[in-house]
Amino acid sequence: MNLTNQTVLITGATSGIGLNLAIELHKLGNQVIICGRRQERLAELAAQHPGLATRVCDVSEAAQRESLAAWATATYPSLNVLVNNAGFMQLHDLTQALDSEKITAEITTDLIAPIHLGSLLAVHLAQQPTAAIINVTSGLAFTPLASMPVYCAAKAGLHSFCLSLRYQLRDTAVRVFEIVPPAVHTEFSQVGGYDISNDNAMNVNDFVQEVLRVLAQDQYEVGIGIAEGLRQQKDALFGALNP
Ligand SMILES: NC(=O)c1ccc[n+]([C@@H]2O[C@H](COP(=O)([O-])OP(=O)(O)OC[C@H]3O[C@@H](n4cnc5c(N)ncnc54)[C@H](OP(=O)(O)O)[C@@H]3O)[C@@H](O)[C@H]2O)c1
């Protein structure tokens, strides 16, 4: 995909991967719209990066997803790229009963929100000369970390959904990308006192440069760094099921 003169909406871009990607795409001459729940953080970022557009949105709320899609398409008719990046994960002890609200929140943000937001924008995106939906999954979608089972299941679900979305949109202008991160040093790395990062975790700037490289090469599903090894073990049968 072309990485200049695009109009890009990125969810979960107040920190980490989303923020770094937003800043790089902004520098490359794209109109970038970032969202997250932290209004003050969005205001700071808008002040630091003139031209960067912001919108408060909690993607776990269906009404806020609908409002975001309606606002974004009305305010930026040229919107042609959605990056579904917002996500979070929690530790769960599966030897105990789970709290339904806690698991629903995780699955809503990590799986339902990207599915729904993409669908809300699909018609608009398909009307653009070129367009993309970029979903951020995880190496843990392919090989789960058992202490984060709901997150891994949600990301595995999102990976599966990407295959169907890419297939159904194949005759439209919308290309569907799945970016599969390894452990990356961000705020995300610290979960409930548990540090998922290690010496092999990628620097977030290096990670984003690699993402830009694979997007520019139209690599539609790609594991970054060590996540590629996890990803390659799967999906050989998709082509047989969907000729
Ligand atoms: N870092 C890693 O090791 C790693 C590895 C594999 C995959 N990933 C994936 O990469 C993506 C980005 O993660 P990151 O490492 O950059 O984490 P991060 O630094 O914690 O950033 C997460 C972003 O998501 C936003 N967010 C969380 N819940 C939200 C909600 N309900 N509505 C709107 N925004 C929400 C946060 O903003 P607010 O708090 O302002 O809402 C924040 O901007 C996630 O999908 C994650 O699963 C990360």
The ligand as a Gaussian input file, in Angstrom:
#p B3LYP/6-31G(d) Opt

LIG

0 1
 N        3.250000      -4.697000      23.135000
 C        3.223000      -5.996000      22.871000
 O        4.085000      -6.779000      23.362000
 C        2.181000      -6.547000      21.935000
 C        2.353000      -7.862000      21.445000
 C        1.395000      -8.392000      20.597000
 C        0.299000      -7.633000      20.220000
 N        0.156000      -6.365000      20.716000
 C       -1.038000      -5.623000      20.299000
 O       -0.686000      -4.340000      19.847000
 C       -1.775000      -3.438000      20.072000
 C       -1.236000      -2.177000      20.725000
 O       -0.649000      -2.520000      21.951000
 P        0.522000      -1.672000      22.638000
 O        1.611000      -2.600000      22.949000
 O        0.790000      -0.452000      21.862000
 O       -0.207000      -1.322000      24.023000
 P       -0.408000       0.041000      24.842000
 O        0.836000       0.859000      24.839000
 O       -0.991000      -0.389000      26.149000
 O       -1.503000       0.792000      23.977000
 C       -2.827000       0.329000      23.920000
 C       -3.671000       1.422000      23.320000
 O       -5.014000       0.933000      23.249000
 C       -5.865000       1.910000      23.785000
 N       -7.049000       1.264000      24.320000
 C       -7.131000       0.236000      25.197000
 N       -8.416000      -0.052000      25.450000
 C       -9.156000       0.804000      24.690000
 C      -10.529000       1.013000      24.506000
 N      -11.457000       0.291000      25.162000
 N      -10.934000       1.980000      23.652000
 C      -10.034000       2.728000      22.991000
 N       -8.716000       2.581000      23.129000
 C       -8.278000       1.628000      23.970000
 C       -5.050000       2.682000      24.806000
 O       -5.507000       4.013000      24.899000
 P       -6.392000       4.640000      26.086000
 O       -5.860000       4.066000      27.365000
 O       -6.173000       6.116000      25.939000
 O       -7.782000       4.233000      25.773000
 C       -3.689000       2.691000      24.140000
 O       -3.573000       3.785000      23.267000
 C       -2.801000      -4.193000      20.909000
 O       -3.846000      -4.652000      20.084000
 C       -2.001000      -5.393000      21.439000
 O       -2.818000      -6.507000      21.662000
 C        1.066000      -5.809000      21.541000

